[in-house]
Structure formats: C-alpha cells, structure tokens
Amino acid sequence: MTGGAIRVVLADDHPVYRQGLAAVVSDADDVDLVGVAADGGEAVALAVEHTPDVALLDVHMPGISGIDATRRLAVEAPQVAVLVLTMLEDDESVLAAMAAGARGYLVKGATGDRILAAIRAVAAGEAVFGPSVAGHILDLVGTDRRASRHGRTFAALTEREEEVLALIAAGRSNREIAQVLVVADKTVRNHVSSIFTKLQVADRAQAIVKAREAGLGRI
C-alpha cells in the first residue's frame, strides 16, 4: 500500500454480523469499503475486480470457504492482504488459512478498534496473529531453516536469504524477522531487496507466492 485510504473487501455469510462489520469499516476515515460479499466465491470476484489492499474473510462460509478463497486470491490477486475471521481461536483453521496465504486472523468478538488496527497492520505488510499461532509458525520456520542447511530451495539465494524468505512466506514483517534472526532492521531490508532482485519479483506478495510454490512457509 502506498498512501491514501486502505481499500477493503469483506465477506461473511451472516447478514447481521456482515452489516455490523461493514459499518465499522465504513466509519473509519482512512478505510474505504469497496465491496461486501456473502460468500467466498463472491469475495474472490470482488477482490479480483477491485484489487483492494485488504480482504477480510470469514473462515467458515458455505460453498467456497474463507480458506479456499484465500488460496485462490494468493494466485488470482496476490497483492491483496487477506485477514480471516473466526468464531474461536481455532489453531487448525487459522493455521490452514495462514498456509493458504492469509496475513493474519481475528476472532469475531474483537472490538471495532481491534478490527481496524488489524486491517491497518496487514495493509502495511505486517502479520496479525496470537501467541499460539505464532509458536506454530516459529516451529515451521525452524524446520525450513534446518532444511536449508542441507540443500537450499533457491540456488540463487544465500542460506540467510532463504531463511528470510521462509519467514516472509510465513507472514512475518521485517521487524519480526529481525527479532527472530537477531539482526538489525536495516539488515533485513537489505536481504529482502536482494531476494526480490534474485527472484525477479516486484513485491512481498509475489515473493510469498513463489516461496510457497517451492514449499517454503507452508504449515
């Protein structure tokens, strides 16, 4: 996202919650609601049409679920940051959504302020998830890092660059990557720039898609 209002598409199959969520998003001065859907298929169509900054999707919807919609958006509109909504902090569903390409999740009981904060965070390239899910992702990254010692997935990348790419694919922000690897933020930015150049990708979303296609960052 490069300035201006954050453009959002949202989807939920429950009319009352959907209307309330739309009202919360519409009331924010820095957020522009560009589409409202009742199911995952409609959400994907709206996201492809409007190319919003963020897609806010209910995990459990009839037909095409939020997880399936996230998986499709990772291919059809990879620049869209997906934030999933769940009734409970269900690790299985949340991890499946993250593996599909979601940047984070919210429990449906979250306040309006929390929802807007999460939208702003994922629009800025950050990841939004609780400590339980974060622990699973760190375990995942540890597996990727161990594997990289025995044979890198991308021959053009250094071992450290592939570690950074695995963290990017797991939804981590530059600041979080710096904390995990115990390096300076500037060092991470330099690695990310080098990764983009070597993989010939234009942005983080494209790098995530390429990394996950190669098996990095999968849960």
PyRosetta script that sets phi, psi and omega in degrees:
from pyrosetta import init, pose_from_sequence

init()
pose = pose_from_sequence("MTGGAIRVVLADDHPVYRQGLAAVVSDADDVDLVGVAADGGEAVALAVEHTPDVALLDVHMPGISGIDATRRLAVEAPQVAVLVLTMLEDDESVLAAMAAGARGYLVKGATGDRILAAIRAVAAGEAVFGPSVAGHILDLVGTDRRASRHGRTFAALTEREEEVLALIAAGRSNREIAQVLVVADKTVRNHVSSIFTKLQVADRAQAIVKAREAGLGRI")
pose.set_psi(1, 137.0)
pose.set_omega(1, -175.0)
pose.set_phi(2, -128.4)
pose.set_psi(2, 60.7)
pose.set_omega(2, 176.5)
pose.set_phi(3, 89.7)
pose.set_psi(3, 166.8)
pose.set_omega(3, -177.8)
pose.set_phi(4, 80.8)
pose.set_psi(4, 179.8)
pose.set_omega(4, -179.5)
pose.set_phi(5, -68.1)
pose.set_psi(5, 147.1)
pose.set_omega(5, 175.8)
pose.set_phi(6, -78.1)
pose.set_psi(6, 122.1)
pose.set_omega(6, -177.2)
pose.set_phi(7, -91.3)
pose.set_psi(7, 129.7)
pose.set_omega(7, -171.6)
pose.set_phi(8, -129.5)
pose.set_psi(8, 137.4)
pose.set_omega(8, 166.0)
pose.set_phi(9, -113.3)
pose.set_psi(9, 136.1)
pose.set_omega(9, 178.3)
pose.set_phi(10, -127.2)
pose.set_psi(10, 153.6)
pose.set_omega(10, 179.8)
pose.set_phi(11, -144.4)
pose.set_psi(11, 131.2)
pose.set_omega(11, 174.5)
pose.set_phi(12, -157.6)
pose.set_psi(12, 138.9)
pose.set_omega(12, -175.7)
pose.set_phi(13, -85.7)
pose.set_psi(13, -5.3)
pose.set_omega(13, 178.2)
pose.set_phi(14, -95.7)
pose.set_psi(14, 112.8)
pose.set_omega(14, -172.8)
pose.set_phi(15, -55.6)
pose.set_psi(15, -44.0)
pose.set_omega(15, -176.4)
pose.set_phi(16, -65.7)
pose.set_psi(16, -47.0)
pose.set_omega(16, 179.1)
pose.set_phi(17, -64.8)
pose.set_psi(17, -40.6)
pose.set_omega(17, -179.5)
pose.set_phi(18, -60.1)
pose.set_psi(18, -42.9)
pose.set_omega(18, -179.7)
pose.set_phi(19, -66.3)
pose.set_psi(19, -41.4)
pose.set_omega(19, 178.8)
pose.set_phi(20, -64.3)
pose.set_psi(20, -42.0)
pose.set_omega(20, 179.1)
pose.set_phi(21, -64.5)
pose.set_psi(21, -41.2)
pose.set_omega(21, 178.5)
pose.set_phi(22, -62.4)
pose.set_psi(22, -38.0)
pose.set_omega(22, 179.6)
pose.set_phi(23, -66.1)
pose.set_psi(23, -41.9)
pose.set_omega(23, 178.7)
pose.set_phi(24, -60.8)
pose.set_psi(24, -47.1)
pose.set_omega(24, -177.7)
pose.set_phi(25, -66.9)
pose.set_psi(25, -42.8)
pose.set_omega(25, -177.0)
pose.set_phi(26, -66.2)
pose.set_psi(26, -28.8)
pose.set_omega(26, -176.7)
pose.set_phi(27, -76.2)
pose.set_psi(27, -15.0)
pose.set_omega(27, -178.0)
pose.set_phi(28, -79.3)
pose.set_psi(28, 132.2)
pose.set_omega(28, -177.2)
pose.set_phi(29, -66.5)
pose.set_psi(29, -28.9)
pose.set_omega(29, -175.3)
pose.set_phi(30, -100.9)
pose.set_psi(30, 12.7)
pose.set_omega(30, -179.5)
pose.set_phi(31, -126.9)
pose.set_psi(31, 136.2)
pose.set_omega(31, -179.5)
pose.set_phi(32, -118.9)
pose.set_psi(32, 112.9)
pose.set_omega(32, 179.4)
pose.set_phi(33, -80.3)
pose.set_psi(33, 112.1)
pose.set_omega(33, -174.4)
pose.set_phi(34, -105.4)
pose.set_psi(34, -5.8)
pose.set_omega(34, 179.4)
pose.set_phi(35, -169.5)
pose.set_psi(35, 141.8)
pose.set_omega(35, 178.2)
pose.set_phi(36, -129.1)
pose.set_psi(36, 128.7)
pose.set_omega(36, -176.5)
pose.set_phi(37, -126.4)
pose.set_psi(37, 156.2)
pose.set_omega(37, 179.2)
pose.set_phi(38, -103.6)
pose.set_psi(38, -5.5)
pose.set_omega(38, 178.4)
pose.set_phi(39, -154.8)
pose.set_psi(39, 171.9)
pose.set_omega(39, -175.0)
pose.set_phi(40, -66.6)
pose.set_psi(40, -38.3)
pose.set_omega(40, 179.9)
pose.set_phi(41, -62.5)
pose.set_psi(41, -43.8)
pose.set_omega(41, 177.9)
pose.set_phi(42, -65.2)
pose.set_psi(42, -37.4)
pose.set_omega(42, 179.5)
pose.set_phi(43, -62.9)
pose.set_psi(43, -44.0)
pose.set_omega(43, 178.9)
pose.set_phi(44, -62.1)
pose.set_psi(44, -44.7)
pose.set_omega(44, -179.9)
pose.set_phi(45, -60.4)
pose.set_psi(45, -43.7)
pose.set_omega(45, 179.8)
pose.set_phi(46, -66.1)
pose.set_psi(46, -40.1)
pose.set_omega(46, -179.1)
pose.set_phi(47, -67.0)
pose.set_psi(47, -40.3)
pose.set_omega(47, 178.2)
pose.set_phi(48, -66.3)
pose.set_psi(48, -38.4)
pose.set_omega(48, -178.9)
pose.set_phi(49, -70.9)
pose.set_psi(49, -44.5)
pose.set_omega(49, -171.8)
pose.set_phi(50, -99.7)
pose.set_psi(50, -11.7)
pose.set_omega(50, -176.5)
pose.set_phi(51, 41.2)
pose.set_psi(51, 62.8)
pose.set_omega(51, 179.2)
pose.set_phi(52, -71.2)
pose.set_psi(52, 170.0)
pose.set_omega(52, 174.4)
pose.set_phi(53, -76.3)
pose.set_psi(53, -34.9)
pose.set_omega(53, -174.8)
pose.set_phi(54, -136.8)
pose.set_psi(54, 138.4)
pose.set_omega(54, 169.6)
pose.set_phi(55, -113.7)
pose.set_psi(55, 121.7)
pose.set_omega(55, -179.0)
pose.set_phi(56, -103.2)
pose.set_psi(56, 108.4)
pose.set_omega(56, -168.8)
pose.set_phi(57, -123.0)
pose.set_psi(57, 133.0)
pose.set_omega(57, 170.8)
pose.set_phi(58, -68.0)
pose.set_psi(58, 136.4)
pose.set_omega(58, -179.5)
pose.set_phi(59, -66.4)
pose.set_psi(59, -46.9)
pose.set_omega(59, -173.6)
pose.set_phi(60, -102.5)
pose.set_psi(60, 100.0)
pose.set_omega(60, 175.6)
pose.set_phi(61, -131.2)
pose.set_psi(61, 148.5)
pose.set_omega(61, 178.9)
pose.set_phi(62, -66.3)
pose.set_psi(62, 154.5)
pose.set_omega(62, -179.3)
pose.set_phi(63, 75.8)
pose.set_psi(63, -115.0)
pose.set_omega(63, 177.3)
pose.set_phi(64, -86.1)
pose.set_psi(64, 113.6)
pose.set_omega(64, -177.7)
pose.set_phi(65, -73.0)
pose.set_psi(65, 171.0)
pose.set_omega(65, 176.1)
pose.set_phi(66, -61.9)
pose.set_psi(66, -33.2)
pose.set_omega(66, 178.9)
pose.set_phi(67, -69.4)
pose.set_psi(67, -44.7)
pose.set_omega(67, 178.1)
pose.set_phi(68, -64.3)
pose.set_psi(68, -39.2)
pose.set_omega(68, 178.5)
pose.set_phi(69, -64.1)
pose.set_psi(69, -39.3)
pose.set_omega(69, 178.1)
pose.set_phi(70, -62.3)
pose.set_psi(70, -42.9)
pose.set_omega(70, 179.6)
pose.set_phi(71, -62.2)
pose.set_psi(71, -40.8)
pose.set_omega(71, 179.0)
pose.set_phi(72, -68.5)
pose.set_psi(72, -39.4)
pose.set_omega(72, 179.9)
pose.set_phi(73, -66.3)
pose.set_psi(73, -32.1)
pose.set_omega(73, 178.5)
pose.set_phi(74, -60.4)
pose.set_psi(74, -25.9)
pose.set_omega(74, 179.6)
pose.set_phi(75, -97.4)
pose.set_psi(75, -46.2)
pose.set_omega(75, -172.3)
pose.set_phi(76, -85.1)
pose.set_psi(76, -26.6)
pose.set_omega(76, 179.8)
pose.set_phi(77, -148.6)
pose.set_psi(77, 65.8)
pose.set_omega(77, -172.7)
pose.set_phi(78, -64.3)
pose.set_psi(78, -15.5)
pose.set_omega(78, 179.2)
pose.set_phi(79, -77.4)
pose.set_psi(79, -11.2)
pose.set_omega(79, -179.7)
pose.set_phi(80, -83.6)
pose.set_psi(80, 125.6)
pose.set_omega(80, 176.8)
pose.set_phi(81, -84.5)
pose.set_psi(81, 122.9)
pose.set_omega(81, -177.0)
pose.set_phi(82, -98.1)
pose.set_psi(82, 131.9)
pose.set_omega(82, 175.1)
pose.set_phi(83, -121.5)
pose.set_psi(83, 120.3)
pose.set_omega(83, -175.2)
pose.set_phi(84, -100.0)
pose.set_psi(84, 151.3)
pose.set_omega(84, 179.0)
pose.set_phi(85, -111.9)
pose.set_psi(85, 136.5)
pose.set_omega(85, 180.0)
pose.set_phi(86, -138.2)
pose.set_psi(86, 148.0)
pose.set_omega(86, 179.9)
pose.set_phi(87, -67.7)
pose.set_psi(87, -39.9)
pose.set_omega(87, -178.2)
pose.set_phi(88, -126.3)
pose.set_psi(88, 159.7)
pose.set_omega(88, 176.4)
pose.set_phi(89, -78.6)
pose.set_psi(89, 70.4)
pose.set_omega(89, -175.2)
pose.set_phi(90, -88.4)
pose.set_psi(90, 105.6)
pose.set_omega(90, -175.4)
pose.set_phi(91, -56.3)
pose.set_psi(91, -40.4)
pose.set_omega(91, -176.3)
pose.set_phi(92, -61.4)
pose.set_psi(92, -48.1)
pose.set_omega(92, -179.7)
pose.set_phi(93, -67.6)
pose.set_psi(93, -42.1)
pose.set_omega(93, -178.2)
pose.set_phi(94, -65.6)
pose.set_psi(94, -44.0)
pose.set_omega(94, 179.4)
pose.set_phi(95, -65.1)
pose.set_psi(95, -36.6)
pose.set_omega(95, 176.7)
pose.set_phi(96, -64.2)
pose.set_psi(96, -39.7)
pose.set_omega(96, 178.4)
pose.set_phi(97, -66.2)
pose.set_psi(97, -41.5)
pose.set_omega(97, 178.5)
pose.set_phi(98, -64.8)
pose.set_psi(98, -40.0)
pose.set_omega(98, 178.2)
pose.set_phi(99, -64.5)
pose.set_psi(99, -32.2)
pose.set_omega(99, 179.7)
pose.set_phi(100, -74.3)
pose.set_psi(100, -17.5)
pose.set_omega(100, 177.8)
pose.set_phi(101, 128.7)
pose.set_psi(101, 2.5)
pose.set_omega(101, -180.0)
pose.set_phi(102, -67.4)
pose.set_psi(102, 146.0)
pose.set_omega(102, 178.0)
pose.set_phi(103, -85.9)
pose.set_psi(103, -13.7)
pose.set_omega(103, -179.3)
pose.set_phi(104, 172.3)
pose.set_psi(104, -174.6)
pose.set_omega(104, -178.3)
pose.set_phi(105, -146.1)
pose.set_psi(105, 159.9)
pose.set_omega(105, 174.7)
pose.set_phi(106, -132.2)
pose.set_psi(106, 142.0)
pose.set_omega(106, 170.4)
pose.set_phi(107, -80.5)
pose.set_psi(107, 141.1)
pose.set_omega(107, -172.9)
pose.set_phi(108, -62.6)
pose.set_psi(108, -17.3)
pose.set_omega(108, 177.3)
pose.set_phi(109, -80.8)
pose.set_psi(109, 1.7)
pose.set_omega(109, -177.8)
pose.set_phi(110, -62.9)
pose.set_psi(110, 147.4)
pose.set_omega(110, 178.1)
pose.set_phi(111, -72.0)
pose.set_psi(111, 164.7)
pose.set_omega(111, 177.1)
pose.set_phi(112, -58.6)
pose.set_psi(112, -41.1)
pose.set_omega(112, 179.4)
pose.set_phi(113, -63.0)
pose.set_psi(113, -39.4)
pose.set_omega(113, 179.7)
pose.set_phi(114, -67.3)
pose.set_psi(114, -40.3)
pose.set_omega(114, 178.1)
pose.set_phi(115, -61.7)
pose.set_psi(115, -46.6)
pose.set_omega(115, -179.4)
pose.set_phi(116, -66.3)
pose.set_psi(116, -37.2)
pose.set_omega(116, 177.7)
pose.set_phi(117, -63.3)
pose.set_psi(117, -40.1)
pose.set_omega(117, 179.9)
pose.set_phi(118, -67.8)
pose.set_psi(118, -40.3)
pose.set_omega(118, 177.1)
pose.set_phi(119, -60.1)
pose.set_psi(119, -45.3)
pose.set_omega(119, -179.9)
pose.set_phi(120, -64.4)
pose.set_psi(120, -37.7)
pose.set_omega(120, -177.8)
pose.set_phi(121, -66.1)
pose.set_psi(121, -49.6)
pose.set_omega(121, -177.8)
pose.set_phi(122, -69.6)
pose.set_psi(122, -30.5)
pose.set_omega(122, 176.4)
pose.set_phi(123, -64.6)
pose.set_psi(123, -28.9)
pose.set_omega(123, 179.6)
pose.set_phi(124, -87.5)
pose.set_psi(124, 3.7)
pose.set_omega(124, 177.5)
pose.set_phi(125, 92.8)
pose.set_psi(125, 7.6)
pose.set_omega(125, 179.5)
pose.set_phi(126, -88.8)
pose.set_psi(126, 167.3)
pose.set_omega(126, 176.3)
pose.set_phi(127, -107.9)
pose.set_psi(127, 145.5)
pose.set_omega(127, -177.5)
pose.set_phi(128, -127.9)
pose.set_psi(128, 106.9)
pose.set_omega(128, 176.1)
pose.set_phi(129, -159.3)
pose.set_psi(129, 161.7)
pose.set_omega(129, -177.1)
pose.set_phi(130, -81.6)
pose.set_psi(130, 173.9)
pose.set_omega(130, -175.7)
pose.set_phi(131, -62.8)
pose.set_psi(131, -32.9)
pose.set_omega(131, -179.8)
pose.set_phi(132, -63.9)
pose.set_psi(132, -48.3)
pose.set_omega(132, 179.7)
pose.set_phi(133, -67.9)
pose.set_psi(133, -38.1)
pose.set_omega(133, 178.2)
pose.set_phi(134, -58.7)
pose.set_psi(134, -38.7)
pose.set_omega(134, 178.6)
pose.set_phi(135, -62.8)
pose.set_psi(135, -41.5)
pose.set_omega(135, 177.7)
pose.set_phi(136, -62.9)
pose.set_psi(136, -40.7)
pose.set_omega(136, -177.9)
pose.set_phi(137, -67.4)
pose.set_psi(137, -39.0)
pose.set_omega(137, 177.4)
pose.set_phi(138, -64.8)
pose.set_psi(138, -36.7)
pose.set_omega(138, 175.0)
pose.set_phi(139, -62.1)
pose.set_psi(139, -42.5)
pose.set_omega(139, 178.6)
pose.set_phi(140, -60.0)
pose.set_psi(140, -47.5)
pose.set_omega(140, -178.6)
pose.set_phi(141, -63.7)
pose.set_psi(141, -37.5)
pose.set_omega(141, 177.2)
pose.set_phi(142, -60.1)
pose.set_psi(142, -39.3)
pose.set_omega(142, 177.0)
pose.set_phi(143, -64.1)
pose.set_psi(143, -44.0)
pose.set_omega(143, 179.2)
pose.set_phi(144, -62.2)
pose.set_psi(144, -40.1)
pose.set_omega(144, -177.8)
pose.set_phi(145, -68.1)
pose.set_psi(145, -40.1)
pose.set_omega(145, 178.1)
pose.set_phi(146, -64.3)
pose.set_psi(146, -41.2)
pose.set_omega(146, -179.8)
pose.set_phi(147, -64.1)
pose.set_psi(147, -35.3)
pose.set_omega(147, -176.2)
pose.set_phi(148, -65.9)
pose.set_psi(148, -23.0)
pose.set_omega(148, 179.4)
pose.set_phi(149, -69.7)
pose.set_psi(149, -24.0)
pose.set_omega(149, -175.4)
pose.set_phi(150, -100.3)
pose.set_psi(150, -5.7)
pose.set_omega(150, -179.5)
pose.set_phi(151, 161.0)
pose.set_psi(151, 113.1)
pose.set_omega(151, -174.8)
pose.set_phi(152, -76.6)
pose.set_psi(152, 147.8)
pose.set_omega(152, 178.5)
pose.set_phi(153, -72.7)
pose.set_psi(153, -40.5)
pose.set_omega(153, 180.0)
pose.set_phi(154, -111.1)
pose.set_psi(154, 109.0)
pose.set_omega(154, -175.2)
pose.set_phi(155, -61.8)
pose.set_psi(155, -28.2)
pose.set_omega(155, -177.4)
pose.set_phi(156, -72.9)
pose.set_psi(156, -19.6)
pose.set_omega(156, -175.8)
pose.set_phi(157, -92.3)
pose.set_psi(157, 148.5)
pose.set_omega(157, 171.1)
pose.set_phi(158, -74.8)
pose.set_psi(158, 168.2)
pose.set_omega(158, 178.8)
pose.set_phi(159, -59.9)
pose.set_psi(159, -42.9)
pose.set_omega(159, -180.0)
pose.set_phi(160, -66.3)
pose.set_psi(160, -38.8)
pose.set_omega(160, 178.4)
pose.set_phi(161, -63.9)
pose.set_psi(161, -36.9)
pose.set_omega(161, 178.4)
pose.set_phi(162, -69.9)
pose.set_psi(162, -33.7)
pose.set_omega(162, 174.0)
pose.set_phi(163, -61.8)
pose.set_psi(163, -44.3)
pose.set_omega(163, 178.4)
pose.set_phi(164, -62.8)
pose.set_psi(164, -42.9)
pose.set_omega(164, 179.4)
pose.set_phi(165, -62.3)
pose.set_psi(165, -39.4)
pose.set_omega(165, 177.5)
pose.set_phi(166, -61.7)
pose.set_psi(166, -38.8)
pose.set_omega(166, 178.4)
pose.set_phi(167, -69.9)
pose.set_psi(167, -39.0)
pose.set_omega(167, 175.4)
pose.set_phi(168, -60.0)
pose.set_psi(168, -46.0)
pose.set_omega(168, -179.1)
pose.set_phi(169, -64.8)
pose.set_psi(169, -24.4)
pose.set_omega(169, 177.6)
pose.set_phi(170, -86.4)
pose.set_psi(170, 3.7)
pose.set_omega(170, 174.4)
pose.set_phi(171, 90.7)
pose.set_psi(171, 15.3)
pose.set_omega(171, -177.1)
pose.set_phi(172, -85.5)
pose.set_psi(172, 142.4)
pose.set_omega(172, 175.6)
pose.set_phi(173, -77.9)
pose.set_psi(173, 167.4)
pose.set_omega(173, 178.3)
pose.set_phi(174, -58.2)
pose.set_psi(174, -40.4)
pose.set_omega(174, -179.2)
pose.set_phi(175, -64.5)
pose.set_psi(175, -42.2)
pose.set_omega(175, 178.4)
pose.set_phi(176, -65.8)
pose.set_psi(176, -38.4)
pose.set_omega(176, 178.0)
pose.set_phi(177, -62.7)
pose.set_psi(177, -42.6)
pose.set_omega(177, 178.8)
pose.set_phi(178, -60.3)
pose.set_psi(178, -38.4)
pose.set_omega(178, -179.8)
pose.set_phi(179, -69.4)
pose.set_psi(179, -41.8)
pose.set_omega(179, -179.3)
pose.set_phi(180, -65.4)
pose.set_psi(180, -43.1)
pose.set_omega(180, -175.9)
pose.set_phi(181, -89.6)
pose.set_psi(181, -5.6)
pose.set_omega(181, 179.6)
pose.set_phi(182, 56.9)
pose.set_psi(182, 55.3)
pose.set_omega(182, 176.0)
pose.set_phi(183, -134.8)
pose.set_psi(183, 172.1)
pose.set_omega(183, -179.8)
pose.set_phi(184, -74.3)
pose.set_psi(184, 152.0)
pose.set_omega(184, 177.3)
pose.set_phi(185, -56.4)
pose.set_psi(185, -40.2)
pose.set_omega(185, -179.2)
pose.set_phi(186, -62.7)
pose.set_psi(186, -37.1)
pose.set_omega(186, 178.2)
pose.set_phi(187, -62.1)
pose.set_psi(187, -42.2)
pose.set_omega(187, 178.4)
pose.set_phi(188, -64.0)
pose.set_psi(188, -44.1)
pose.set_omega(188, 179.1)
pose.set_phi(189, -58.6)
pose.set_psi(189, -40.8)
pose.set_omega(189, 178.6)
pose.set_phi(190, -64.0)
pose.set_psi(190, -42.7)
pose.set_omega(190, 178.0)
pose.set_phi(191, -62.1)
pose.set_psi(191, -44.2)
pose.set_omega(191, -178.6)
pose.set_phi(192, -61.5)
pose.set_psi(192, -44.2)
pose.set_omega(192, 178.5)
pose.set_phi(193, -60.2)
pose.set_psi(193, -42.9)
pose.set_omega(193, 179.1)
pose.set_phi(194, -64.9)
pose.set_psi(194, -40.6)
pose.set_omega(194, 178.7)
pose.set_phi(195, -61.4)
pose.set_psi(195, -46.5)
pose.set_omega(195, -179.6)
pose.set_phi(196, -59.2)
pose.set_psi(196, -42.1)
pose.set_omega(196, -179.2)
pose.set_phi(197, -65.4)
pose.set_psi(197, -47.6)
pose.set_omega(197, -176.6)
pose.set_phi(198, -68.3)
pose.set_psi(198, -34.2)
pose.set_omega(198, -179.9)
pose.set_phi(199, -88.5)
pose.set_psi(199, -5.8)
pose.set_omega(199, -179.7)
pose.set_phi(200, 57.4)
pose.set_psi(200, 50.0)
pose.set_omega(200, 175.9)
pose.set_phi(201, -117.7)
pose.set_psi(201, 154.5)
pose.set_omega(201, -175.0)
pose.set_phi(202, -91.5)
pose.set_psi(202, -24.8)
pose.set_omega(202, -174.8)
pose.set_phi(203, -155.6)
pose.set_psi(203, -179.2)
pose.set_omega(203, -176.6)
pose.set_phi(204, -63.5)
pose.set_psi(204, -40.7)
pose.set_omega(204, -177.9)
pose.set_phi(205, -61.1)
pose.set_psi(205, -43.4)
pose.set_omega(205, 179.3)
pose.set_phi(206, -66.1)
pose.set_psi(206, -37.3)
pose.set_omega(206, 178.2)
pose.set_phi(207, -64.5)
pose.set_psi(207, -39.7)
pose.set_omega(207, 179.3)
pose.set_phi(208, -62.7)
pose.set_psi(208, -45.4)
pose.set_omega(208, -179.9)
pose.set_phi(209, -60.6)
pose.set_psi(209, -46.2)
pose.set_omega(209, -178.1)
pose.set_phi(210, -64.9)
pose.set_psi(210, -41.0)
pose.set_omega(210, -179.5)
pose.set_phi(211, -64.9)
pose.set_psi(211, -43.3)
pose.set_omega(211, -177.7)
pose.set_phi(212, -71.3)
pose.set_psi(212, -33.5)
pose.set_omega(212, 174.5)
pose.set_phi(213, -60.6)
pose.set_psi(213, -30.6)
pose.set_omega(213, -179.9)
pose.set_phi(214, -89.0)
pose.set_psi(214, -1.9)
pose.set_omega(214, 176.4)
pose.set_phi(215, 99.2)
pose.set_psi(215, -0.7)
pose.set_omega(215, 177.0)
pose.set_phi(216, -82.6)
pose.set_psi(216, 143.8)
pose.set_omega(216, 174.8)
pose.set_phi(217, 76.6)
pose.set_psi(217, 6.5)
pose.set_omega(217, 179.9)
pose.set_phi(218, -84.0)
pose.set_psi(218, 144.1)
pose.set_omega(218, -178.2)
pose.set_phi(219, -103.6)
pose.dump_pdb("model.pdb")
